Amino acid sequence: MRAAILTGANKAQEEILFATHEGKAALADYFGWDLITATDKNYASHPHPSWQKIDLIRQKLHAYDAILWLDADSFVTNPKACPMPSETAFTISADWCEPTPINPEKRWISCGNFWTVNKPEAWQYFEQMEKFKSIYANRSCCCWEQDAFHQVLWRSKLGREVTILPRTAMNAVKCTKEGITERIQYAKGDFLCHLTNVDRFAFIEELKADLRANL
């Protein structure tokens, strides 16, 4: 499989992008994958940077069998635990804050970290997401590309092209939320920690130590 890890951030988020680089580089070395890092020069002023990850994936996907997008604030701590892409167009984790009990007809996913396989259905999925760009891409609140992804997941037959893994498979977090019965918090041995909704830099040294223990 010819695969690449794709990550990136604009100027506002470049400090956390650089702080998490060690884990992404270790993942690339472990599997022999390319690591592509988009920086401020690769980002436009609009739409929202979170939406632009979809544009970045589409720009690079032609050259690969699959691309693993990792958010700038995701720190890989255990390359050996990296989920491989399924045969579907997307392999992605349930969102850490998906309500429980889970509604199988209306799953919540996280676009923080996910695989895209270079197959026609992936390109079709992205095209359908474009229908929602005017609604979500430039608004002031979360979640930009993720809400468009949800709309296609819930409304289209292409939703069958999404393999949804447990929350912590690709989206373990440090934050908490009442009322969720499944594990959401990062634990040693997990593939990565997505540093969302927390003081991200408070955990970098801990996660670096976990990475080195797993190599």
C-alpha positions in Angstrom: 0.0 0.0 0.0 1.4 3.4 -1.0 0.2 5.6 1.9 0.9 9.0 3.2 0.3 10.8 6.5 -1.1 14.3 5.9 -1.2 17.0 8.5 -1.1 20.7 8.6 -1.9 24.0 10.2 -2.0 27.7 9.4 0.0 30.3 11.3 -2.4 30.4 14.2 -1.9 26.6 15.0 1.6 26.0 13.8 3.1 25.8 17.4 1.0 22.8 18.2 1.7 21.3 14.7 5.5 21.4 15.5 5.0 20.2 19.1 3.3 17.0 17.8 5.6 16.4 14.9 7.7 13.7 16.7 4.8 11.3 16.9 3.8 11.7 13.3 7.4 11.3 12.2 7.7 8.1 14.2 4.6 6.7 12.6 5.9 7.5 9.1 9.3 5.8 9.9 7.6 2.8 11.4 5.5 2.0 8.3 7.7 3.6 5.7 4.9 6.1 4.7 5.4 9.6 3.4 4.8 12.4 5.8 3.3 15.5 4.2 3.0 18.7 6.4 1.0 21.6 5.1 2.0 25.0 6.6 0.7 28.5 6.5 1.6 29.0 2.8 -0.7 26.0 1.9 -3.7 27.6 3.6 -6.0 30.3 2.1 -7.8 32.9 4.3 -11.1 31.2 3.5 -12.8 28.8 4.0 -12.2 27.8 7.6 -8.9 25.9 8.0 -10.8 22.8 9.2 -12.6 22.7 5.9 -9.4 23.1 4.0 -8.1 19.7 5.2 -10.6 18.2 2.7 -9.1 20.3 -0.1 -5.6 19.2 1.0 -6.6 15.5 0.9 -8.1 15.9 -2.5 -4.9 17.5 -3.8 -2.7 14.7 -2.6 -4.9 11.6 -2.9 -4.3 11.0 -6.6 -0.7 9.9 -5.8 -1.5 7.4 -3.1 -3.6 4.3 -2.3 -4.7 5.9 0.9 -4.1 9.0 3.0 -4.2 9.2 6.8 -5.2 12.7 7.9 -4.0 13.6 11.4 -5.0 16.9 13.0 -2.2 19.3 14.1 -3.1 18.7 17.7 -3.1 14.9 17.5 0.0 13.3 19.1 0.8 9.7 17.9 2.1 7.7 20.9 2.0 4.1 19.6 2.6 3.5 15.9 2.0 -0.2 16.4 -1.6 0.5 17.3 -2.4 2.5 14.2 -5.6 1.2 12.6 -5.2 0.2 9.0 -7.7 1.5 6.3 -10.6 -0.8 5.6 -12.0 -1.6 2.1 -14.4 1.3 2.5 -13.7 4.8 1.3 -13.2 6.1 4.9 -12.0 4.6 8.2 -12.8 6.9 11.0 -13.5 7.0 14.7 -16.7 7.7 16.5 -16.7 11.2 17.9 -15.5 11.4 21.5 -18.7 13.2 22.5 -21.2 11.0 20.5 -24.3 10.7 22.7 -25.1 7.4 24.4 -27.0 5.2 23.8 -25.8 5.3 20.2 -28.3 5.8 17.4 -27.1 3.4 14.6 -29.0 5.5 12.1 -27.3 8.7 13.0 -23.7 8.0 14.1 -21.4 10.9 15.1 -17.8 10.7 13.8 -14.7 12.8 14.3 -12.9 14.3 11.3 -9.8 14.9 13.4 -8.0 11.8 12.3 -9.2 9.4 9.5 -8.2 7.4 6.5 -9.3 8.1 3.0 -8.9 5.4 0.4 -8.3 6.4 -3.2 -11.4 4.9 -4.7 -14.3 6.4 -6.7 -16.7 6.5 -3.7 -14.3 8.7 -1.8 -14.2 11.3 -4.5 -18.0 11.1 -4.8 -18.3 11.6 -1.1 -16.2 14.7 -1.2 -18.3 16.0 -4.1 -21.4 15.6 -2.0 -19.8 17.4 0.9 -19.4 20.4 -1.4 -23.2 20.8 -1.5 -23.0 21.8 2.2 -19.9 24.1 1.9 -22.0 27.3 1.8 -23.6 26.3 5.1 -20.7 25.1 7.1 -17.3 26.1 5.6 -17.1 29.7 6.9 -19.3 29.8 9.9 -17.9 30.9 13.3 -18.6 27.8 15.2 -17.6 24.1 15.1 -17.8 21.8 13.3 -17.1 22.8 9.7 -16.1 19.8 7.5 -17.3 17.4 10.1 -20.9 18.5 9.9 -20.8 18.2 6.1 -19.4 14.7 6.5 -22.3 13.9 8.8 -24.8 15.1 6.3 -23.5 12.8 3.6 -23.2 9.9 6.1 -26.8 10.3 7.2 -28.4 11.1 3.9 -26.6 9.2 1.2 -26.0 5.6 0.2 -22.3 6.6 0.3 -22.7 6.3 4.1 -22.0 2.6 3.6 -18.5 3.6 2.6 -17.6 4.8 6.1 -16.2 2.3 8.6 -16.6 3.7 12.1 -14.2 2.5 14.7 -14.5 2.9 18.5 -13.8 6.4 19.9 -10.4 5.7 21.2 -9.1 3.9 18.1 -8.2 7.2 16.4 -9.6 9.9 18.7 -8.7 9.3 22.3 -8.8 12.5 24.2 -7.9 14.1 27.6 -11.2 15.8 28.1 -14.3 14.3 29.7 -18.1 14.5 29.3 -20.8 13.3 31.6 -23.2 10.7 30.5 -20.9 8.8 28.1 -20.5 5.2 29.1 -17.8 4.2 26.6 -14.2 5.0 27.2 -13.1 8.2 25.6 -10.0 9.2 27.5 -6.5 8.5 26.3 -4.7 5.6 28.0 -1.1 4.4 27.6 -1.0 2.1 24.6 -3.5 4.0 22.5 -2.6 5.0 19.0 -2.8 8.7 19.7 -4.1 11.4 21.9 -6.2 14.1 20.2 -5.6 17.3 22.3 -8.9 18.9 21.8 -10.7 21.0 24.4 -7.7 21.1 26.8 -4.5 23.0 27.5 -2.7 21.1 24.7 0.8 22.0 25.7 0.3 20.7 29.3 0.4 17.1 28.0 3.2 17.2 25.3 6.0 15.9 27.5 3.9 13.1 28.9 2.9 12.0 25.4 6.5 12.2 24.2 7.5 9.8 27.0 4.6 7.4 26.1 5.8 7.4 22.5 9.4 6.6 23.4 8.2 3.8 25.6 6.3 2.3 22.7 9.1 2.4 20.1 
